[in-house]
Amino acid sequence: MDGKRADCCRKTTQRSAEERKKLVHRLNRIEGQIRGIRGMIESDAYCTDILMQSAAVNAAVNAFNKALIASHIRGCVARDIRRGEDGVIDELVTTLQKLMK
């Protein structure tokens, strides 16, 4: 692991119990959708039906990412800017660029 990645992984974010619950709930739903797609593959479901379910998973992951980004900007990014840690802006830009590939 390069130094930048290792530093990233050491950071943590304190979330409220409610926010954590909502994010985990979204992930549980996505996990269920993925298991459903696997079941469709195993039962030889029609390709178009599987693709529609896959598109639903993509939409669910995008919704998860939007919620997490909003929370990150309102919490972590705002906090770090107030502390004078402007590097968080470059980190956010890099993250958004990766998400938009």
C-alpha positions in Angstrom: 0.0 0.0 0.0 1.3 3.5 -0.8 1.5 6.1 2.0 -1.5 8.0 0.7 -3.8 5.0 0.8 -2.5 3.9 4.2 -3.2 7.4 5.6 -6.7 7.3 4.2 -7.5 4.1 5.8 -6.5 5.4 9.2 -9.1 8.2 9.2 -12.4 7.5 10.8 -15.7 9.2 10.8 -18.0 9.3 13.9 -21.6 8.8 12.7 -24.7 9.1 14.7 -26.5 5.8 15.5 -29.3 7.0 13.2 -27.0 7.7 10.2 -25.2 4.4 10.7 -28.5 2.6 10.8 -29.7 4.2 7.6 -26.4 3.5 5.7 -26.4 -0.2 6.9 -30.0 -0.5 5.9 -29.2 0.6 2.4 -26.3 -1.8 2.2 -28.5 -4.7 3.4 -31.0 -3.9 0.7 -28.3 -3.8 -1.9 -26.8 -7.1 -0.6 -30.3 -8.7 -0.9 -30.6 -7.4 -4.5 -27.2 -8.9 -5.4 -28.3 -12.3 -3.9 -31.4 -12.1 -5.9 -29.4 -11.6 -9.1 -27.2 -14.5 -8.2 -30.3 -16.6 -7.8 -31.6 -15.4 -11.2 -28.3 -16.5 -12.8 -28.5 -19.9 -11.0 -32.0 -20.4 -12.3 -31.2 -19.4 -15.8 -33.4 -16.3 -15.8 -33.8 -14.3 -19.0 -30.9 -11.9 -19.6 -33.1 -8.8 -19.9 -34.7 -9.5 -16.5 -31.2 -9.9 -14.9 -30.1 -6.7 -16.6 -33.1 -4.8 -15.1 -32.2 -6.0 -11.7 -28.6 -5.1 -12.2 -29.7 -1.6 -13.2 -31.7 -1.4 -9.9 -28.6 -2.4 -8.0 -26.6 0.4 -9.7 -29.3 2.9 -8.8 -29.3 1.7 -5.2 -25.5 2.0 -5.0 -25.6 5.5 -6.5 -28.2 6.5 -3.9 -26.0 5.1 -1.2 -23.0 7.1 -2.6 -25.1 10.3 -2.8 -26.1 10.0 0.9 -22.6 9.2 2.0 -21.1 12.1 0.0 -23.7 14.6 1.4 -22.9 13.4 4.9 -19.1 13.6 4.2 -19.4 17.2 2.9 -21.6 18.4 5.7 -19.5 16.7 8.3 -15.9 15.8 7.6 -15.2 18.3 4.8 -16.8 21.3 6.6 -15.1 20.4 9.9 -11.7 20.1 8.2 -12.1 23.4 6.4 -13.0 25.1 9.6 -9.8 23.7 11.1 -7.8 25.1 8.2 -7.2 21.7 6.7 -7.8 22.7 3.1 -6.3 19.4 1.8 -9.7 17.9 2.3 -10.9 19.8 -0.7 -8.4 18.1 -3.0 -9.3 14.7 -1.4 -13.0 15.4 -2.1 -12.2 16.3 -5.7 -10.2 13.2 -6.2 -12.9 11.1 -4.7 -15.6 12.6 -6.9 -13.4 12.1 -10.0 -13.0 8.4 -9.2 -16.8 8.1 -8.6 -17.6 9.7 -12.0 -15.4 7.4 -14.1 
